[in-house]
Structures are given as C-alpha cells and as structure tokens.
Amino acid sequence: MSNRLFQGVIHQMRDAIDRTIGVMDETSVIIACSELGRIGEVNESVNAETMASTDTFVLNGYTYKSFGSRPKPEFAVFVSGTDGEAVKYANLLAISLGSIKQYYDEKYDRSNFIKNVILDNILPGDIYLKARELRFNTDVSRVCMLIKITNKSDVSAYDVIQNLFPDKTKDFIININETDIALVKEIRNDIEMKDLDKLASSIVDTLSSEYYIHCVIGIGTIVVGIKDLARSFKEAQVAMEVGKVFDTEKTIVSYDNLGIARLIYQLPTTLCDMFLKEVFKRGSIESLDHETLFTIQRFFENNLNVSETSRKLFVHRNTLVYRLEKIKKITGLDLREFEDAIVFKVALMVKKYLSSNPVKF
C-alpha cells in the first residue's frame, strides 16, 4: 500500500519539481518514481548502511534523504542532481512523505492499532470500530509476551524477532522502547501454557546462540477478544517485574506460574513491614547469618526433609537439627512444623520484596 501512496504523491509533484524524483525501500528497490519505467529497478549503489544516515547524501549524480518511522529508516527519496536545489527538494520530499506515511500508519496500520490497544492509548468504545475498519479478527485467542533485551548488540533484536514471526496478519512485533519488545501472537485454542514456555525458550535460545543477544521474557495470560490484550500485556509486565524480585535466575517468567509471589507483589509495603515485625517478634531476620539462611533455603527445596537436606548439604543429620534448633531459638519458628515453615517462607519472600523496591504498573 505504501508504494501506491508514494507513487501518488510523486506523480503530483513531478510537474512542480522539474527533475527525476522517486522513492526506494530498504532493499534498494525503487518503489515510486516520476519516470514510471524505473519502478522495480534495484539501485545497487545504495545499501542499508548508507540508508542508515540521517543526513542527505550524494551518490552517482543523485541526492538522497532517508526517512521512516521504524528504528532504522525504511525508505529513501532521491532527486537527480547534487546542487543545493536537489538537497532542498530531497529534504522537502522526505518530510512530506514521512508525514504522510506516519498518518497512513496511524490510520490503517494494524501494528500501530495493536500497539495503541496494549498501551491503553485507544478508548474502549473505539477498539471494535477500528478493528472493523481494519478487518481485524477480534474473536481469536492471543497472548502478549514482553521481551526485554539485557545487553547491547550490533544486531537489531527487533528485526530478528520479526524474522522469527513473518506472518504479519497474525503475529505483531511492537517496539515499546529501546530495550522492550512486545510480541502479540495469535494461538490455537488447544495451546497450553507449557507450549508458550517452549516458544519463549526458543526465542531466548535463538537470540542468545545465534546473535549473542541476552533477554528475559514475561508471558501474560491467553485472552480471547482484542480488548483484553491490554490486560495480557500488563500481566507480562508484572511477570517480568515479579521475576526480577523472586526468580532472578529465570529468563522466562509466566504470569500464571507466579503463585504466592504475585500476591506478595500486590501488597502495600506498610502491610509487609507489619507482617515482618509480627513474625520476627523474638529476633530479627537480620540476626540470621548467611550459612543459616542457605541452610533454610535448602531445607525448603527438599520439602522439609531433614535426612535429604543433610545429605545434600554434606553435613551430619545432628548438625542440621542443631541449626534448626538455633533458628527456632532466635525466631520462635520451628521449620520442621509445616505451619511455621509456611510463615517463614512467606516472610523471606516479603523481605526480598521490600529489599528490591520494585516498580509497580
């Protein structure tokens, strides 16, 4: 559609600008030109690297100016000549065509529509009207994933992910900011959360092994209906933030699997402080040394089994019992008792939550 849009403008301007003018895309193919016979030609003198320039540049008797709304310029205008007039025409054409393209995208582009939906930039009453205008299927199952890039790379993660999901009618890749990319994927009705975890894992593995791009992924819940996509996206954000607090080693965090961590994350900090003071009346959690906290962690991981925990810690069973008695003496909680163990486990998570001071959405 952009080709027809640009050709219409070029056709109207060719009489006002008495020179050869046109537009080429990021693959160096001429998609619009005042000389109709040149449409479809490949301009081998211009490549993606030269198009990345934000200034006008001159090659083989033509003046070029790149434009586009994506992270890298998608198009470049060209004007025959290398004089000041050519530079002026190139700049004017780039500004005009860039503005027209942006307006067209905002009015008709599905990706922009989805971006506005997940970011709550469109009124609920307008969502279905816009969807009908774009002939957008509103009754299929979709899920939002938030992909956060954690290291710098020369390769564009956005482009890589776009190549992984080439079906632009069903899957939408959206740039949120410099580090965050949203994937809105259409899925079948029989897809389960474990399948989404596998998909997210394949994204992480591909980015890491082939392009040395490291990332973490938050997965929202599956929703039916376009209006609930904003909720799925917010859940993906919450999953990522909660994962940063409670599952720092995980690269994939699903909102459905947050468990009690999600509940703690939603509690007011004042309530959390009160809870810690009530639990540790006899002694502060800070009075427990690193070795004792490590022992507690292993004890929980082994389902409160004294024999199994002592074997994993390579200590005598009596040594572990002594450490548990010491914890009971300090805190008043016997971790061998199920109820006390639950209280202590929750208290440790609350302490971790307060120490992290996470950003709320």
N, C-alpha and C positions, 0 to 999 in steps of 0.2 A: 504493500500500500504506500510506503514511503517513496518508492520510485515514481509512482503516478503523481503523488503530491509534489515532489520536487520538479518533475518534468512540467507540470502545470505552471509553476512559478517561473521556471527558466524560459518557458515558451512566451510568457507575458513580458519578461524582461529583455528578451533578445533584441527588440527594436530600440529600447531605451539605452542599452549598452551595446555599442557597435563593435563588439568583439566576440570571439568564441568563449562561451561560458558553459560550465557544467558541474556535475557532482559525481564523485566516486565514493564507493564504500570502503570498508576496512580491508577488503580483499583486493583492492586496487582496480576493481571493475567499474567502468563508467556506467552509471545508472540513469543519468539525465544529462542532456546536452542540447545546446542550441543548434548543433549540427546532428540531426537525427541519425545519420549513418554511423556515428561513432558510439552510439549506445551499445553496450555489451563488450566494447574493447577492454583489454587489460592494459593498464598503464604500468609497465614494468619498471619505470624509473622511480615510482613511489611505492614504498612498502610501509608496513605497520610502524616501523621505527621512526621514519621521517614524519608519518602522520601524527605521531605522539606529540609533536611540537605544538606549543600553544601560540606561537608567533607565525606570521606569514613566512613562507619560504619559496625560493625560486629554483626551478629545475627545467632545463631544456626549453627556455623561452616562455614558460608559463609561471604564473604566480598562484600559490596555493594557500589555503587557510582551512584548518581543521575545525570541526565542531561536533557536538553530540552531547547527550545527557548522561551517558554511562561513565564509569571511572576513567576509561580511555576514549578518545574521540572515535566515533563510529563512521564519520563521513568527512570529506574534504571538498571544498569548492575549488574550481580552477578557472583562471582568467588568462587569455592569451596576452602576452606582453610582460615586461619586467619593470616598467616605469612606475611612477607614483600613482598614476591613474589606475593601473592594474591592481596595485596594493589597496587603493581605496575601494575599488569595486569588490575585490575579494573579501575585504572586511565587512562591507555592507551586506553582501550575499550571505556570508557566514552568520551574521547576526540575524538577518531576516529568516533564513531557512532554519536556523537553530530555534528561533522563537516559534515558528510555525510547527516544527517537529514536536516541540515541548507541548504546545497547545493540543496537537493531534494526539499525543501520547496520553495526556491527562483526560482527553475526551473519549478516546476509543481504545487505548491500550489496556489489555486485560491485566498485565503485570502491575501497572500503576493502580488499577482498580483493586486488586488483591492487597497491594501494599497499604492503600488507604483503609481497607477493611480491617486488616490485622492491627494497624496502628490506631484504630478508632478515629480516623480522620474523615469519616463519612457518616452522615446521620442514618440511624437505623431505618427510617422510612424511605431513604433514597437507595438503600442497598439493592433491594429487589427490582426497583425501577431501572437502575443502572445495569444490573445483571441481565435483565430482559433486553435492554438496548444492545448489550454486547453479545447476546445469545449465549449466555454463560449458564452452564448446567449447575443448578443450585441444590439438587437433591441427591448428590453422591457423597460418599464418605471421604473425608480428607483428614490430614493430620499436619500439624506445624512442628517443624524442627528448627531449633536455633543453633547455628554453628558459629562458635567463637574461635577465631584464629589467635593462637597464643604466642606466635613468633613471627618475625619479619622474614619475608621471602621475596625473591625477584619474580616469582611466578604468581599470577593472579589466581587466588583461590576461587574467586567468583567465576572466572572463565572455566576452571577445571570442573567445578560443580555443575555448571551449565552443560558441559560436555557429558557429564555422567547422567544427566536427565534431559535428553534432547527433545522430548515431546512437550512443546510449548503450549499445547492445548490442555494438557492435564497437570503438568508439574510447573511450578513457578519458583524461580530463584530470585530473591529480592535482597538488594544491598540495604542494610539498616544503618550501618555506619562503617568506619574504617576497619573494624575487627569483626563485626557481627553480620552474618548472612542468614536469612530465613529461607527455609525450604518448605513450600506448601505443596504436599503431594496427594494426589488422588489415589485411593486404595480400594481394593475389592472388599466386599462385605465379610469375607471369611478370614481376613488378615487379623492376626493376633499381635499382642504387644511384643512377644518374643521375636516375631518376624520383623518388626520395626527396629528392635535392638540389633538384629543381624544386618539390616540395611544401614543403620547408623555406623555399625562397626566396619562395614565395607567402605564407607566414606572416609572414616578415620584412617583406615589402613591404606587406602589409595593415596590420600593426601600425604601421609607420612612416608610411605615406602617409595613412591614414585616422584614426589615433588618436595620432600623434606619440609612439609608444612604441618605443624602440630596444631591440633584443635581439640575442643571439648564440645559435646553436643547435648543439648537439653531437648527432651521429647515431650510434647503435650499429649493430651488425650485425643482419641479419634472422635470426630464430630460429624454429624450429618446436617447439611444446611450451611449456607455460606455465612450467615450471621454469627454463628458460633466459632468461626475461625479466630476471631479476636481473643476468645477465651482460651482456645488451644495454644495460641501464641503466648499469652500471658503465663499459661501453665508451663510452657517450655522455658520461659524466663525464670520462673520460680524454681523449676527443677535445677536449672544451672546454678542459681544462687544458693539453693539449699545444698547442692552437691559441693559447692566451694567450701561450705562450712563443715559438713558432716562426712562427705566422701571425697576427700581431696585427691585420692589416688585414682578415682574413676574418670574415664574420658567420656563415658556415656551415662547420663542420668535421666531416668524416666519419671515423669510426674506420678504415674500410677504406682511406682515402687518406692516412693519416699517414706511411706509408713509413718511412724511417730515423729520423724524429723520434720515433716510438713506441719504437724500440729504445733510443735515447739516453735517453728519459724514464725507462726502466726500469732504467738503470744506476745503481749506487751512486755517490755523489758522490766518494768516495775514489778509485774507479777512474777517474773522469773527470779528477780532478786529476792522477793519474799519467800519463794519456794526454797531457794538455796539456804536461806537463813533458818528456815524451819527444819530442813533435812539435816543440816550440819550444826545443830544446837551445841553439841558437846565439843566439837572440834572442827576447824575449818578444813576444807578440801585442800587448801594450800599447804597444810601441815603434812600431807602425804608426799613422800619423795618419789622420784622418777621410777625407781625399781618397783615400788609398791603399786604405782599406777599401771606399770607394764604388766605386773602380775595379775591385777584386776582385769585388764583387757583380755589377757589370755584365758582367764577363768571364765569370762563371759563367752569367749569364742568357742570354748569346749563345753558349753551347756552346763556350767556349774559342776562339772565332774572333777573331783579332787584328784583322783588317780590319773586320769588322762592329762590334766593340766600339769601335774608334777612331772609326768613323763615328757611332755612337750617342752617344759622349761628346764629339763635335765637337773631337777632338784629332788631331794628325798620328800616323800609324802608328808612326813612330820614337819619339814621345813615350810612347806606350803601351808599346812594347818596353822603353824606358828604365825605366819604372815597374815592369814585371815583373822586370827585372834587379835592380832595387833590392830588391824583395820577396825574390828568390832570395838576394841577398847577406845580408839580415837574418835570414831564417828557414831558409835552406838548401833551400827548396822551389821548384821551377820549375813555375809554374802552367800552363805550356804542355805539360807532360808529364801525361798522363792520371792516372797513379797518384798523383803529387804533388798534383794538383788535387783528387782524391777525399779524400786525407788532410787537406788544408787545409779543404775544405768541411765535413767532419765535425768538424774541430777548431773551426771557427767556430760550428757548431751546439752543440757541447759547451760552449763558452764562454758562449753565450747561455743555455743551460740552467742552468749554475751561477750565472749572474748573476740569473736570475729567481727562484731558490729556490722552485719550485712546490710546491703542496700535493699530497701523494700520497694515493691512495684504496686 
